Amino acid sequence: MPELPEVETVRRGLAPVMEGAVIAQADVNRPDLRWPFPENMAGRLTNQKVLGLRRRSKYILVDLEGGESLLIHLGMSGRMLISGHKTGDYHHDHPVPAKHDHVVLHLDSGVRITFNDARRFGAMDLLPTVGQEDHWLMRDLGPEPLGNNFDEAYLVERLKNRNTPIKSALLDQRIVSGLGNIYVCEVLFRAGIHPACKAGQIAAKRVSGLVPIIRAVLEEAIAAGGSSLKDYRQADGELGYFQHGFQVYDREGDPCVNPDCTAQITRIVQSGRSSFFCPQCQR
């Protein structure tokens, strides 16, 4: 499942070709993905000028001139692919339509934006731009980890007296939005905190220290284009490469990267998800 860095990378790839363009035609090739598409989605998108692209948690929001925003969730295998534009000396021609091209946006510039989703766990919806925080997917989201509302005092207060494991607490989108399994594993390794530690029993100083680490890991991942595991691609079709720098995630049985450590990376299952950690460096 793409996490914040992957979604932000896709948003940044789409923004230069979509912002300021008009959707000359929208093709909606099926009635639903994970959930039904909104009524008359193709008609509501056609002839709309794109004012800007934003990200909230793991969602891309495309603000339209008519007062609605197109919400995009990539799901497990969703890809937003650009064709018909020129990058440097290369022109990316339109590919032959594929089986899982479920929504296609034809821009007035000649660029085509295709949402391809083989597993159909992705989603699209239209919501009012003003008051969008009341949408059922948005209303319970916590602050953005790279935003000003996420700071040391906030995290200490939210985790105080919580009896859940710190791994589960950081994955709770109501506490902080956008974090997923990969990056929480990496954050906890850098912080030296065992993923099974009870959140409310961790000293406030160590909890405070998580905030700059979370930001650093996410910023590094965004700079690397995200992590490509199985289906994820950037908007230009290229792979991200942060996975080459994983310190613990998906490294079960490998030696710890810390030079003074002789332990191997261990995997446990928490709430149905794999947690990777060093049993010697993380306490």
C-alpha positions in Angstrom: 0.0 0.0 0.0 1.6 3.3 -1.0 2.4 5.5 2.0 2.9 9.2 2.3 6.2 9.4 0.4 4.8 7.4 -2.6 1.6 9.5 -2.7 3.5 12.8 -2.4 5.9 11.7 -5.2 3.0 10.9 -7.5 1.4 14.3 -6.7 4.6 16.1 -7.5 4.9 14.2 -10.8 1.3 15.1 -11.8 1.3 18.7 -10.7 3.4 20.2 -13.5 1.2 18.8 -16.3 -2.2 19.0 -14.6 -2.2 22.4 -12.8 -3.7 25.1 -15.1 -4.9 22.5 -17.7 -8.5 21.8 -18.6 -9.9 18.3 -18.6 -11.2 18.2 -22.1 -12.7 14.8 -21.7 -12.9 12.2 -18.9 -13.4 8.5 -19.6 -14.8 6.5 -16.8 -14.6 2.9 -17.9 -16.3 1.1 -15.0 -18.9 2.0 -12.3 -16.6 1.5 -9.4 -13.3 0.6 -7.9 -13.1 -0.1 -4.1 -16.4 1.9 -3.8 -18.8 3.2 -6.5 -17.8 6.3 -8.4 -19.8 9.4 -7.7 -22.8 10.0 -9.9 -22.0 11.4 -13.4 -18.3 11.6 -12.5 -17.2 11.9 -16.2 -19.6 14.8 -16.8 -18.6 16.6 -13.6 -14.9 16.4 -14.6 -15.2 17.3 -18.3 -14.3 20.9 -19.1 -13.0 21.6 -15.6 -9.9 23.6 -15.1 -7.4 22.1 -12.6 -6.5 24.8 -10.1 -4.0 22.8 -8.1 -3.0 19.4 -6.6 -2.6 18.8 -2.9 -2.0 15.7 -0.7 -3.8 14.9 2.5 -2.5 11.8 4.3 -2.5 9.1 1.6 -4.9 10.9 -0.7 -4.3 13.2 -3.7 -6.7 16.0 -4.1 -7.2 17.7 -7.4 -8.9 21.1 -6.9 -11.2 22.0 -9.8 -12.5 25.5 -10.9 -16.1 24.4 -10.4 -15.7 24.1 -6.6 -15.2 20.4 -6.4 -12.0 18.4 -5.7 -11.2 15.0 -7.2 -10.0 12.6 -4.4 -7.6 9.9 -5.5 -6.5 6.9 -3.4 -4.0 4.6 -5.1 -4.9 1.5 -3.1 -2.6 -1.5 -3.4 -1.8 -1.4 -7.1 -3.1 1.9 -8.4 -1.0 4.0 -10.8 -1.4 7.5 -12.1 0.5 7.5 -15.4 1.3 10.5 -17.7 1.5 10.2 -21.5 1.6 12.6 -24.4 4.1 15.0 -22.8 7.7 16.0 -23.4 10.3 15.6 -20.8 13.7 17.0 -21.8 14.5 15.5 -25.2 11.9 12.7 -24.9 8.3 12.6 -25.9 6.2 10.1 -24.0 3.6 8.8 -26.5 0.2 7.5 -25.5 0.3 3.8 -24.8 -2.3 1.4 -26.2 -5.2 1.3 -23.7 -4.8 -1.4 -21.2 -7.3 -3.7 -19.5 -7.1 -2.0 -16.1 -7.2 1.6 -17.4 -10.3 2.5 -15.3 -10.3 6.4 -15.5 -8.6 8.4 -18.2 -8.3 12.2 -18.2 -7.6 13.9 -21.6 -6.2 17.3 -21.0 -6.5 20.2 -23.4 -2.7 20.2 -23.7 -2.7 16.8 -25.3 -1.5 15.1 -22.2 -3.3 12.0 -20.9 -3.6 11.0 -17.3 -4.5 7.3 -16.8 -5.5 5.7 -13.5 -4.6 2.0 -13.9 -5.5 -0.3 -11.0 -5.2 -4.1 -11.5 -6.5 -5.1 -8.1 -9.2 -2.3 -7.9 -8.5 -1.4 -4.3 -8.0 2.2 -5.3 -10.8 4.8 -5.1 -11.9 8.1 -6.6 -14.5 10.5 -5.3 -15.7 14.1 -5.9 -16.2 16.3 -2.9 -16.8 20.0 -2.2 -13.4 21.8 -2.0 -14.8 24.0 0.8 -15.6 21.9 3.7 -13.8 18.8 2.4 -12.6 18.1 6.0 -16.2 16.8 6.7 -15.8 14.0 4.0 -16.0 10.6 5.7 -12.4 9.8 4.6 -11.0 13.1 5.9 -12.8 14.0 9.1 -10.9 11.7 11.5 -7.4 12.2 10.1 -4.7 13.4 12.4 -2.2 16.2 11.5 0.3 15.8 8.7 3.7 14.6 10.0 5.5 17.2 7.9 3.1 20.0 8.9 3.3 22.6 11.7 0.5 21.0 13.7 2.6 17.9 14.3 5.2 18.7 17.0 6.8 17.2 20.1 4.2 18.5 22.5 1.3 17.2 20.4 2.8 13.6 20.1 3.7 13.4 23.8 0.1 14.4 24.7 -1.5 12.0 22.3 0.6 9.0 23.4 0.3 9.6 27.1 -1.3 6.7 29.0 -2.0 4.8 25.8 -1.7 1.0 26.3 -1.3 0.1 22.6 2.2 -0.8 21.2 4.0 2.2 19.8 4.0 0.6 16.3 0.2 0.5 16.4 -0.1 4.0 17.8 2.0 5.5 15.0 0.0 3.6 12.4 -3.2 5.1 13.8 -4.3 7.7 11.2 -6.2 9.6 13.9 -3.0 10.3 15.7 -0.8 11.2 12.7 -1.8 10.8 9.1 0.1 9.2 6.2 2.4 6.9 8.1 2.4 3.2 7.1 4.1 0.0 8.0 7.4 0.6 6.1 8.3 4.0 7.4 7.2 3.3 11.0 9.6 0.3 11.1 12.4 2.5 9.8 11.5 5.3 12.3 11.5 3.0 15.3 14.8 1.5 14.4 16.4 5.0 14.2 14.8 5.9 17.5 16.0 2.6 19.1 12.5 1.8 20.3 11.1 -1.7 20.2 7.8 -1.9 18.2 6.0 -3.7 20.9 6.8 -1.2 23.7 3.6 0.3 25.1 3.2 3.9 23.8 2.2 5.3 27.2 5.2 3.8 29.0 7.9 5.4 26.7 9.5 8.4 28.3 8.4 11.8 27.0 11.9 12.6 25.9 12.0 9.5 23.7 8.6 10.3 22.3 9.6 13.8 21.5 12.6 12.4 19.7 10.4 10.6 17.3 9.1 13.8 15.7 12.4 14.8 13.9 13.1 11.2 13.0 9.7 10.8 11.4 10.2 13.9 9.4 13.7 12.9 8.3 12.7 9.4 7.2 9.8 10.8 5.2 11.8 13.6 3.6 14.5 11.1 2.6 11.9 8.7 1.1 10.3 11.5 -0.9 13.7 12.6 -2.3 14.3 9.0 -3.3 10.9 8.8 -5.1 9.4 6.5 -2.5 9.8 2.8 -2.1 9.0 0.5 -5.0 7.6 -2.8 -3.7 5.7 -4.9 -6.3 3.2 -2.5 -8.0 4.3 1.1 -7.1 5.5 3.4 -9.9 6.0 7.1 -10.0 3.8 9.2 -12.3 6.4 8.9 -15.1 6.4 5.1 -14.8 9.8 5.0 -13.0 10.5 3.1 -9.8 11.3 4.7 -6.5 14.5 3.6 -4.9 14.2 4.2 -1.1 13.9 0.5 -0.6 17.6 0.1 -1.4 18.3 2.0 1.9 16.0 0.1 4.2 17.7 -0.5 7.5 15.2 -3.0 8.9 12.1 -3.3 6.7 12.0 -6.7 4.8 15.5 -7.6 6.1 14.6 -10.5 8.4 17.7 -12.6 9.1 20.1 -9.9 7.7 22.8 -8.4 10.0 22.0 -5.1 11.7 23.5 -2.1 9.9 24.8 -0.6 13.1 28.6 -1.4 13.1 28.8 -2.3 16.8 25.8 -4.6 16.7 26.1 -8.4 16.1 22.3 -9.1 16.1 20.2 -10.0 13.1 17.0 -8.3 12.0 13.9 -10.0 13.5 10.3 -10.1 12.3 7.2 -10.3 14.4 3.5 -9.9 13.5 1.5 -7.1 15.1 -2.2 -6.7 14.2 -1.6 -8.8 11.0 1.4 -6.7 9.8 5.0 -7.6 9.8 7.3 -5.6 12.1 11.0 -5.6 11.4 13.5 -4.6 14.1 16.8 -5.2 15.7 16.4 -7.0 19.1 19.7 -5.6 20.4 19.4 -2.0 19.3 15.7 -1.4 19.9 14.5 -1.5 23.5 
